[in-house]
Amino acid sequence: MTDGAASAVPRTPAEWVRAVADRAGLTVPDVQAILDRHGIEPRPTLPRARTLVMRSVAFSGTKDGTGADGPFAFERMDLGRGLWAMMSDRNSRGKSSVLNVVRAAVRGDFPGPLKPDVWRWIGTLEVAFDIDAVGFRILVEKEPGEERAERARVRLGRRQGDDWIDLYDGPAGPGLETQVEALFMEELGFARFHAFNAPSGTGHTHGWAAISAGLFVTGPGRAIFGDLVVDAMPLRLLQLFMGLPWISTYTAAQTALKQAEAEATKKKAEAERPNERLRERLAAVQRELGEERGRLEGRPDRAALRASLGRLDVDLVRHHAEEEAARARLGALRLAEAEVEAASAEARSALQQLTDEAAAGHLFRRLRPVCCPSCEAGIAPGRYAASEVSGCALCGSVGTPAADETEDRAAAARADVADCGATARRVAAEIASEDGRMRLAAEARRGTEARIASVRTRLAEPEESDLELRIAALEAREAELRSLLPEDGAAAAEAPDVPVLRATAAVTKELFEGLQRETVADLSAALLRICRDIGVENLADMTLAPHGALSVHQGGSRTTFSQLSPGENPRVRIAAALAVVEVARLRGYGRHPGLLVLDSPAAQEMSTPDFAALLARVQAVVADAPGIQVLVGAVARPELTAVVPRERCRHAEGLDYLF
């Protein structure tokens, strides 16, 4: 593509296809075939704003299970452009149910948003509306008390003069939703838009059910615009309602690109699965091959092992003999120890007896008996007083035991005891020494036995020839598995449609990026102004990014839409809806049909002054854009009745219900 061609901005569908072909490096027919295959069509024009106006709402039936059972009717309420209100002095008086009837009709979804009890009570229902001055209506007929949607007869009709032409006549359900979607999408100039859902890896198309959510604000929500945050829905709805050209083309190309990339990734992963199994098998073979090579490198020297086994056997016999000899000597020493202990006990006993005898004789000689212990003859008086005699004073014996003889015998006994003790100590020392030698011999024997077992284990390993054959087989298997795997670093071929889809998304985005920045800047300014007007406090700045995220500078810090308080969240959502309408009308293009439904806007922590400011802001938008219709459901307040004329209200006063 030349520089001149690259700088040219495509202005027609043909130029757009040519720009995509040049960017992708393909021919125009090839690119067109790929675009047709993915259903990507050029939509370059700025849309003309079309209007949707509710004309009337009426329904009737029979209540049951309440404190006021019986027939009821919400009488026909003739509507038009401007601000309208459903009010009640108390909560739970039917305001939301009336607005949900409108929502169910707009979506063709019955019972849909209607509460189960209200749907059961309804017998007939009619909602009439105009799209660009062409009249349409939805009629529902069923038996009161019937809950099954398929038992309800629904007719979707278009006014033709004074008559009605039925576009659908059948039960409530998917058939009705499909017909209502086709009607609104065609009449309001919307096209289904595409989005890619990353978690599921698939593309989705969104139609009227998602788009119509941008017309209703029913309290706090996760999305600043619409009901859903998945698939970048708030951004897509803002792009559609702001009327940017090429948006449906871009979303289709972007979704097709992401889906093609996801499919390519999936196919690559599927193609890699067999390779992964081959790699796992190759890794297992390589591990086994490494182990076998390690065994080969550390293979045993069998001759040396057998020689060492002979030496170890000799050592084992020697250590065993040493152990047994030490055990025998130890047994003999223990017998000798027992004999020494017996002799020592006998010597100690003899010594004790000699000592006792010497002590008894000395004591007896010191006695002075009055009669002879042998013959019992009396001892002559004065015998003990006689002069010193050398004999026994009792019997007259002149001889006494020799002291030297007794002492010699005692000395001999003490010598025997000492000899026995010395012998016992010597024998104990010999026992300890011999026990140590026996233990050392036993430990040497066990060590030799362990070495013999190790040598025998190594001799039992496979012969070298068997190991080499196994290594050769494993090397052949490794080579075979390597040949089946692609070369490392070989990249999978990109899916053929991906370059074209990538070029399509890039070229298309360039066509609306500038206008999107300008429009988003206008939208951010309008959003900030309206939020300040309706009581969102301490706002320094609000910036809506091109990708749809809202950055809020509040109270000196940065925050996001998801972090706003429950009271601020619905106000910002209402402000966003009003800002989209305002910017679309000021720029003179856009797809917002002008219908806005606000259900209980003051229910979330909104003060009276803030509610008054909100209604004033709504009234200003209505006044500046005559084609706008706003339906509000709220508890009656003076601020509401001050801006909504009585003829534009349906008011349930006191304890009354709207139906």
For each residue, the residues with C-beta under 8 A, 3 or more apart:
1: 5 6 22 23
2: 5 6
3: 6 7
4: 7 8
5: 1 2 8 19 22
6: 1 2 3 22
7: 3 4
8: 4 5 15 19
9: 511
10: 15 16 18 19 507 511
11: 15 44
12: 15 16 44
13: 16 17 42 44
14: 17 18
15: 8 10 11 12 18 19
16: 10 12 13 19 20 42 44 507 508 511
17: 13 14 20 21 28 31 32 35 42
18: 10 14 15 21 22 28
19: 5 8 10 15 16 22 23 507
20: 16 17 23 24 31 35 500 503 504 507
21: 17 18 24 25 26 27 28 30 31
22: 1 5 6 18 19 25
23: 1 19 20 503 506 507
24: 20 21 31 499 500 502 503
25: 21 22 499
26: 21 30 31 499 500
27: 21 30 31
28: 17 18 21 31 32
29: 32 33
30: 21 26 27 33 34 500
31: 17 20 21 24 26 27 28 34 35 500
32: 17 28 29 35 36
33: 29 30 36 37
34: 30 31 37 38 496 497 500 501
35: 17 20 31 32 38 40 41 500 504
36: 32 33 39 40
37: 33 34 497
38: 34 35 252 253 256 260 497 501
39: 36 252 256
40: 35 36 249 252 253 256 504
41: 35 248 249 252
42: 13 16 17 246 249
43: 191 245 246 247 248 249
44: 11 12 13 16 245 246 249 511
45: 245
46: 243 245 589
47: 189 243 245 589 590 591
48: 189 589
49: 243 584 585 588 589 590 591 592 593 594 627
50: 131 132 187 188 189 591 593
51: 130 131 132 593 594 627
52: 129 130 131 184 188 215 593 594 595 629
53: 79 80 81 129 130 594 595 629
54: 57 79 102 127 128 129 595 629 631
55: 78 79 80 128 129 130 135
56: 76 77 78 79 126 127 128
57: 54 74 76 77 79 98 101 102 126 127
58: 73 74 75 76 77 125 126
59: 73 74 101 122 124 125 126 140 659
60: 71 72 73 74 122 123 124 659
61: 71 72 121 122 123 124 144
62: 69 70 71 72 121 123 144 145
63: 66 68 69 70 71 72 121
64: 69 120 121 145
65: 69 117
66: 63 69
67:
68: 63 657
69: 62 63 64 65 66
70: 62 63
71: 60 61 62 63
72: 60 61 62 63 121 657 659
73: 58 59 60 659
74: 57 58 59 60 77 94 98 658 659
75: 58
76: 56 57 58 126
77: 56 57 58 74 650
78: 55 56
79: 53 54 55 56 57 84 629 631
80: 53 55 629
81: 53 594 622 626 627 628 629
82: 622 628 629 630 648
83: 618 619 622 630 632 643 644 648
84: 79 629 630 631 632 644 648 649
85: 631 632 633 634 640 644 648 649 650 651
86: 94 95 98 99 631 632 633 634 649 650 658
87: 95 633 634 635 636 640 641 649 650 651 652
88: 91 93 94 95 635 636 651 652 653 656 657 658
89: 93 635 636 652 653 654 655 656
90: 93 635 652 654 655
91: 88 635
92:
93: 88 89 90 652 656 657 658
94: 74 86 88 97 98 652 657 658 659
95: 86 87 88 98 99 599 600 633 634 652 658
96: 99 100 218 599 600 633
97: 94 100 101 114 115 118 658 659
98: 57 74 86 94 95 101 102 633 650 658 659
99: 86 95 96 102 103 216 597 599 631 633
100: 96 97 103 104 112 113 114 115 118
101: 57 59 97 98 104 105 114 125 127
102: 54 57 98 99 105 106 127 597 631
103: 99 100 106 107 112 113 212 216 597
104: 100 101 107 108 109 110 111 112 113 114
105: 101 102 108 125 127 129 138
106: 102 103 129 180 184 212 215 595
107: 103 104 112 177 180 208 209 212
108: 104 105 138 156 176 177 178 179 180 181
109: 104 112 113 177 209
110: 104 114 119 140 149 152 154 172 176
111: 104 114 116 119 149 172
112: 100 103 104 107 109
113: 100 103 104 109
114: 97 100 101 104 110 111 118 119 122
115: 97 100 118 119
116: 111 119 120 147
117: 65 120 121
118: 97 100 114 115 121 122
119: 110 111 114 115 116 122 147
120: 64 116 117 144 145 146 147
121: 61 62 63 64 72 117 118 144 145
122: 59 60 61 114 118 119 125 140 142 144
123: 60 61 62 141 142 143 144
124: 59 60 61 139 140 141
125: 58 59 101 105 122 138 139 140 141
126: 56 57 58 59 76 137 138 139 140
127: 54 56 57 101 102 105 137 138
128: 54 55 56 135 136 137
129: 52 53 54 55 105 106 135 136 137
130: 51 52 53 55 133 134 135 136
131: 50 51 52 134 136 184 187 188 593
132: 50 51 187
133: 130
134: 130 131 158 159 187
135: 55 128 129 130 158 159
136: 128 129 130 131 156 157 158 159 183
137: 126 127 128 129 156 157 159 164
138: 105 108 125 126 127 154 155 156 157 180
139: 124 125 126 154 155 157
140: 59 110 122 124 125 126 152 153 154 172
141: 123 124 125 152 153 154
142: 122 123 146 151 152 153
143: 123 146 151
144: 61 62 120 121 122 123
145: 62 64 120 121
146: 120 142 143 151 152
147: 116 119 120
148: 151 152
149: 110 111 152 171 172 173
150: 171 172 173
151: 142 143 146 148 171
152: 110 140 141 142 146 148 149 171 172
153: 140 141 142 169 170 171
154: 110 138 139 140 141 168 169 170 171 172 176
155: 138 139 166 168 169
156: 108 136 137 138 166 167 168 169 176 179 180 183
157: 136 137 138 139 164 165 166 167
158: 134 135 136 164 165 167
159: 134 135 136 137 163 164 165
160: 163 164 165
161:
162:
163: 159 160
164: 137 157 158 159 160
165: 157 158 159 160
166: 155 156 157 169
167: 156 157 158 179 183
168: 154 155 156 175 176 179 180
169: 153 154 155 156 166
170: 153 154 175 176
171: 149 150 151 152 153 154 175 176
172: 110 111 140 149 150 152 154 176
173: 149 150 176 177
174: 177 178
175: 168 170 171 178 179
176: 108 110 154 156 168 170 171 172 173 179 180
177: 107 108 109 173 174 180 181 209
178: 108 174 175 181 182
179: 108 156 167 168 175 176 182 183
180: 106 107 108 138 156 168 176 177 183 184 208
181: 108 177 178 184 185 207 208 209
182: 178 179 185 186
183: 136 156 167 179 180 186 187
184: 52 106 131 180 181 187 188 190 208 212
185: 181 182 188 190 191 192 207 208 211
186: 182 183 189
187: 50 131 132 134 183 184
188: 50 52 131 184 185 591 593
189: 47 48 50 186 591
190: 184 185 207 208 211 240 591
191: 43 185 248
192: 185 205 206 207 248
193: 205 206 236 240 247 248 251 252
194: 203 204 205 206 248 251 252 254 255 256
195: 203 204 205 206 230 231 232 233 236 251 255
196: 202 203 204 231 254 255 258 259 262
197: 200 201 202 203 204 230 231
198: 201 258
199:
200: 197
201: 197 198 259 262 266
202: 196 197 259 262
203: 194 195 196 197 255 256 258 259
204: 194 195 196 197 231 255
205: 192 193 194 195
206: 192 193 194 195 209 210 211 231 233 236
207: 181 185 190 192 210 211
208: 107 180 181 184 185 190 211 212
209: 107 109 177 181 206 212 213
210: 206 207 213 226 227 228 233 237
211: 185 190 206 207 208 214 237 240
212: 103 106 107 184 208 209 215 216
213: 209 210 216 226 227 228 237
214: 211 225 226 237 241 577 580 592
215: 52 106 212 593 595 596 597
216: 99 103 212 213 597 599
217: 221 570 573 574 577 596 597 598 599 601
218: 96 221 599 600
219: 570 599 600 603 604
220: 566 569 570 573 604
221: 217 218 227 569 570 573
222: 229 562
223: 226 227 228 229 233 234
224: 234 548 550 561 572 573 576
225: 214 234 237 238 241 573 576 577 580
226: 210 213 214 223 233 234 237
227: 210 213 221 223
228: 210 213 223 231 233 234
229: 222 223 233 234
230: 195 197 233
231: 195 196 197 204 206 228 236
232: 195 235 236 547 548
233: 195 206 210 223 226 228 229 230 236 237
234: 223 224 225 226 228 229 237 238 548
235: 232 238 239 547 548
236: 193 195 206 231 232 233 239 240 247 251
237: 210 211 213 214 225 226 233 234 240 241
238: 225 234 235 241 242 523 544 548 580
239: 235 236 242 244 247 516
240: 190 193 211 236 237 243 244 247 248 591
241: 214 225 237 238 580 584 590 591 592
242: 238 239 519 523 580 583 584 590 591
243: 46 47 49 240 584 587 589 590 591 592
244: 239 240 247 512 515 516 519
245: 43 44 45 46 47 511 512 515
246: 42 43 44 249 250 508 511 512
247: 43 193 236 239 240 244 250 251 512
248: 41 43 191 192 193 194 240 251 252
249: 40 41 42 43 44 246 252 253 508
250: 246 247 253 254 505 508 509 512
251: 193 194 195 236 247 248 254 255
252: 38 39 40 41 193 194 248 249 255 256
253: 38 40 249 250 256 257 501 504 505 508
254: 194 196 250 251 257 258 505
255: 194 195 196 203 204 251 252 258 259
256: 38 39 40 194 203 252 253 259 260 497 501
257: 253 254 260 261 498 501 502 504 505
258: 196 198 203 254 255 261 262
259: 196 201 202 203 255 256 262 263
260: 38 256 257 263 264 495 497 498 501
261: 257 258 264 265 495 498
262: 196 201 202 258 259 265 266
263: 259 260 266 267 495
264: 260 261 267 268 492 494 495 498
265: 261 262 268 269
266: 201 262 263 269 270
267: 263 264 270 271 495
268: 264 265 271 272 492
269: 265 266 272 273
270: 266 267 273
271: 267 268 274 275 492
272: 268 269 275 276
273: 269 270 276 277
274: 271 277 278
275: 271 272 278 279 485 486
276: 272 273 279 280
277: 273 274 280 281
278: 274 275 281 282 481 484 485
279: 275 276 282 283 485
280: 276 277 283 284
281: 277 278 284 285 481
282: 278 279 285 286 478 481 482 485
283: 279 280 286 287
284: 280 281 287 288
285: 281 282 288 289 474 477 478 481
286: 282 283 289 290 478
287: 283 284 290 291
288: 284 285 291 292 474
289: 285 286 292 293 471 474 475 478
290: 286 287 293 294
291: 287 288 294 295
292: 288 289 295 296 467 470 471 474
293: 289 290 296 297 471
294: 290 291 297 298
295: 291 292 298 299 461 467
296: 292 293 299 464 467 468 471
297: 293 294
298: 294 295
299: 295 296 461 464 467
300: 304 305 458 459 461
301: 304 305
302: 305 306 459
303: 306 307
304: 300 301 307 308
305: 300 301 302 308 309 455 458 459
306: 302 303 309 310 459
307: 303 304 310 311
308: 304 305 311 312 455
309: 305 306 312 313 452 455 456 459
310: 306 307 313 314
311: 307 308 314 315
312: 308 309 315 316 448 451 452 455
313: 309 310 316 317 452
314: 310 311 317 318
315: 311 312 318 319 444 448
316: 312 313 319 320 445 448 449 452
317: 313 314 320 321
318: 314 315 321 322
319: 315 316 322 323 441 444 445 448
320: 316 317 323 324 441 445
321: 317 318 324 325
322: 318 319 325 326 437 441 444
323: 319 320 326 327 438 441 442 445
324: 320 321 327 328
325: 321 322 328 329
326: 322 323 329 330 434 435 437 438 441
327: 323 324 330 331 438
328: 324 325 331 332
329: 325 326 332 333 434
330: 326 327 333 334 431 434 435 438
331: 327 328 334 335
332: 328 329 335 336
333: 329 330 336 337 427 430 431 434
334: 330 331 337 338 431
335: 331 332 338 339
336: 332 333 339 340 427
337: 333 334 340 341 424 427 428 431
338: 334 335 341 342
339: 335 336 342 343
340: 336 337 343 344 420 423 424 427
341: 337 338 344 345 424
342: 338 339 345 346
343: 339 340 346 347 416 420 423
344: 340 341 347 348 417 420 421 423 424
345: 341 342 348 349
346: 342 343 349 350
347: 343 344 350 351 413 416 417 419 420
348: 344 345 351 352 417 420
349: 345 346 352 353
350: 346 347 353 354 413 416
351: 347 348 354 355 410 413 414 416 417
352: 348 349 355 356
353: 349 350 356 357
354: 350 351 357 358 406 409 410 413
355: 351 352 358 359 410
356: 352 353 359 360
357: 353 354 360 361 406
358: 354 355 361 362 406 410
359: 355 356 362 363
360: 356 357 363 364
361: 357 358 364 365 401
362: 358 359 365 366
363: 359 360 366 367
364: 360 361 367
365: 361 362 392 400
366: 362 363
367: 363 364
368: 384 393
369: 372 373 379 394
370: 378 379
371: 376 377 378 379
372: 369 375 376 377 379 394 395
373: 369 376
374: 395
375: 372
376: 371 372 373
377: 371 372
378: 370 371
379: 369 370 371 372 383 384 394
380: 383
381:
382: 385 386
383: 379 380 386 393
384: 368 379 393
385: 382
386: 382 383 389 393
387:
388:
389: 386 393 398
390: 398
391: 395 396 397 398 399 400
392: 365 395 396 397 398 400
393: 368 383 384 386 389
394: 369 372 379
395: 372 374 391 392
396: 391 392
397: 391 392 400
398: 389 390 391 392
399: 391
400: 365 391 392 397
401: 361 405 406
402: 405 406
403: 406 407
404: 407 408
405: 401 402 408 409
406: 354 357 358 401 402 403 409 410
407: 403 404 410 411
408: 404 405 411 412
409: 354 405 406 412 413
410: 351 354 355 358 406 407 413 414
411: 407 408 414 415
412: 408 409 415 416
413: 347 350 351 354 409 410 416 417
414: 351 410 411 417 418
415: 411 412 418 419
416: 343 347 350 351 412 413 419 420
417: 344 347 348 351 413 414 420 421
418: 414 415 421 422
419: 347 415 416 422 423
420: 340 343 344 347 348 416 417 423 424
421: 344 417 418 424 425
422: 418 419 425 426
423: 340 343 344 419 420 426 427
424: 337 340 341 344 420 421 427 428
425: 421 422 428 429
426: 422 423 429 430
427: 333 336 337 340 423 424 430 431
428: 337 424 425 431 432
429: 425 426 432 433
430: 333 426 427 433 434
431: 330 333 334 337 427 428 434 435
432: 428 429 435 436
433: 429 430 436 437
434: 326 329 330 333 430 431 437 438
435: 326 330 431 432 438 439
436: 432 433 439 440
437: 322 326 433 434 440 441
438: 323 326 327 330 434 435 441 442
439: 435 436 442 443
440: 436 437 443 444
441: 319 320 322 323 326 437 438 444 445
442: 323 438 439 445 446
443: 439 440 446 447
444: 315 319 322 440 441 447 448
445: 316 319 320 323 441 442 448 449
446: 442 443 449 450
447: 443 444 450 451
448: 312 315 316 319 444 445 451 452
449: 316 445 446 452 453
450: 446 447 453 454
451: 312 447 448 454 455
452: 309 312 313 316 448 449 455 456
453: 449 450 456 457
454: 450 451 457 458
455: 305 308 309 312 451 452 458 459
456: 309 452 453 459 460
457: 453 454 460 461
458: 300 305 454 455 461
459: 300 302 305 306 309 455 456
460: 456 457
461: 295 299 300 457 458
462: 466 467 470
463: 466 467
464: 296 299 467 468
465: 468 469
466: 462 463 469 470
467: 292 295 296 299 462 463 464 470 471
468: 296 464 465 471 472
469: 465 466 472 473
470: 292 462 466 467 473 474
471: 289 292 293 296 467 468 474 475
472: 468 469 475 476
473: 469 470 476 477
474: 285 288 289 292 470 471 477 478
475: 289 471 472 478 479
476: 472 473 479 480
477: 285 473 474 480 481
478: 282 285 286 289 474 475 481 482
479: 475 476 482 483
480: 476 477 483 484
481: 278 281 282 285 477 478 484 485
482: 282 478 479 485
483: 479 480
484: 278 480 481
485: 275 278 279 282 481 482
486: 275 490
487: 490
488:
489:
490: 486 487
491:
492: 264 268 271
493:
494: 264 498 499
495: 260 261 263 264 267 498
496: 34 499 500
497: 34 37 38 256 260 500 501
498: 257 260 261 264 494 495 501 502
499: 24 25 26 494 496 502 503
500: 20 24 26 30 31 34 35 496 497 503 504
501: 34 38 253 256 257 260 497 498 504 505
502: 24 257 498 499 505 506
503: 20 23 24 499 500 506 507
504: 20 35 40 253 257 500 501 507 508
505: 250 253 254 257 501 502 508 509
506: 23 502 503 509 510
507: 10 16 19 20 23 503 504 510 511
508: 16 246 249 250 253 504 505 511 512
509: 250 505 506 512 513
510: 506 507 513
511: 9 10 16 44 245 246 507 508
512: 244 245 246 247 250 508 509 515 516
513: 509 510 516 517 546
514: 517 518
515: 244 245 512 518 519
516: 239 244 512 513 519 520 546
517: 513 514 520 521 546
518: 514 515 521 522
519: 242 244 515 516 522 523 583 587
520: 516 517 523 524 544 545 546
521: 517 518 524 525
522: 518 519 525 526 583 586 587
523: 238 242 519 520 526 527 544 579 580 583
524: 520 521 527 528 542 543 544
525: 521 522 528 529
526: 522 523 529 530 578 579 582 583
527: 523 524 530 531 542 544 550 572 575 576 579
528: 524 525 531 532 539 541 542
529: 525 526 532 533
530: 526 527 533 534 575 578 579 582 617
531: 527 528 534 536 539 542 571 572 575
532: 528 529 536 539
533: 529 530 613 614 616 617
534: 530 531 571 574 575 610 613 614 617
535: 571 606 607 609 610 613 614
536: 531 532 539 554 568 571 572 575
537: 554
538: 554 555 556
539: 528 531 532 536 542 552 553 554
540: 553 554 556
541: 528 551 552 553
542: 524 527 528 531 539 550 551 552 553
543: 524 550 551 553
544: 238 520 523 524 527 548 549 550 551
545: 520 548 549 550 551
546: 513 516 517 520
547: 232 235
548: 224 232 234 235 238 544 545
549: 544 545 560 561
550: 224 527 542 543 544 545 560 561 572
551: 541 542 543 544 545 558 560
552: 539 541 542 558 559 560 561 563 564
553: 539 540 541 542 543 557 558
554: 536 537 538 539 540 557 559
555: 538
556: 538 540
557: 553 554
558: 551 552 553
559: 552 554 563 564
560: 549 550 551 552 563 564
561: 224 549 550 552 564 569 572
562: 222
563: 552 559 560
564: 552 559 560 561 568 569 572
565: 568 569 605
566: 220 569 570 604 605
567: 570 571 604 605 606
568: 536 564 565 571 572
569: 220 221 561 564 565 566 572 573 604
570: 217 219 220 221 566 567 573 574 601 603 604
571: 531 534 535 536 567 568 574 575 601 604 606 610 614
572: 224 527 531 536 550 561 564 568 569 575 576
573: 217 220 221 224 225 569 570 576 577
574: 217 534 570 571 577 578 598 601 614
575: 527 530 531 534 536 571 572 578 579 617
576: 224 225 527 572 573 579 580
577: 214 217 225 573 574 580 581 596
578: 526 530 574 575 581 582 596 617 618 621
579: 523 526 527 530 575 576 582 583
580: 214 225 238 241 242 523 576 577 583 584 590 592
581: 577 578 584 585 592 594 596 621 625 628
582: 526 530 578 579 585 586 621 624 625
583: 242 519 522 523 526 579 580 586 587 590
584: 49 241 242 243 580 581 587 589 590 591 592
585: 49 581 582 588 590 624 625 627 628
586: 522 582 583
587: 243 519 522 583 584 590
588: 49 585
589: 46 47 48 49 243 584
590: 47 49 241 242 243 580 583 584 585 587
591: 47 49 50 188 189 190 240 241 242 243 584
592: 49 214 241 243 580 581 584
593: 49 50 51 52 131 188 215
594: 49 51 52 53 81 581 625 627 628 629
595: 52 53 54 106 215 629 631
596: 215 217 577 578 581 628 629 630 631
597: 99 102 103 215 216 217 630 631
598: 217 574 601 618 630 631 632 633 634
599: 95 96 99 216 217 218 219 633
600: 95 96 218 219 603 633 634 635
601: 217 570 571 574 598 606 611 614 632 634
602: 606 611 614 634 635 637
603: 219 570 600 606
604: 219 220 566 567 569 570 571
605: 565 566 567
606: 535 567 571 601 602 603 610 611 614
607: 535 610 611
608: 611 612 637 639
609: 535 612 613
610: 534 535 571 606 607 613 614
611: 601 602 606 607 608 614 615 637 639 640
612: 608 609 615 616 639 642
613: 533 534 535 609 610 616 617
614: 533 534 535 571 574 601 602 606 610 611 617 618
615: 611 612 618 619 632 639 640 642 643 644
616: 533 612 613 619 620 643
617: 530 533 534 575 578 613 614 620 621
618: 83 578 598 614 615 621 622 630 632 643
619: 83 615 616 622 623 643
620: 616 617 623 624
621: 578 581 582 617 618 624 625 628 630
622: 81 82 83 618 619 625 628 630
623: 619 620 626
624: 582 585 620 621
625: 581 582 585 594 621 622 628
626: 81 623
627: 49 51 81 585 594
628: 81 82 581 585 594 596 621 622 625
629: 52 53 54 79 80 81 82 84 594 595 596
630: 82 83 84 596 597 598 618 621 622
631: 54 79 84 85 86 99 102 595 596 597 598
632: 83 84 85 86 598 601 615 618 640 644
633: 85 86 87 95 96 98 99 598 599 600
634: 85 86 87 95 598 600 601 602 637 640
635: 87 88 89 90 91 600 602
636: 87 88 89 640 641 651 653
637: 602 608 611 634 640 641
638: 641 642
639: 608 611 612 615 642 643
640: 85 87 611 615 632 634 636 637 643 644
641: 87 636 637 638 644 646 649
642: 612 615 638 639
643: 83 615 616 618 619 639 640
644: 83 84 85 615 632 640 641 648 649
645: 648 649
646: 641 649 651
647:
648: 82 83 84 85 644 645
649: 84 85 86 87 641 644 645 646
650: 77 85 86 87 98 658
651: 85 87 88 636 646
652: 87 88 89 90 93 94 95 656 657 658
653: 88 89 636 656
654: 89 90
655: 89 90
656: 88 89 93 652 653
657: 68 72 88 93 94 652
658: 74 86 88 93 94 95 97 98 650 652
659: 59 60 72 73 74 94 97 98
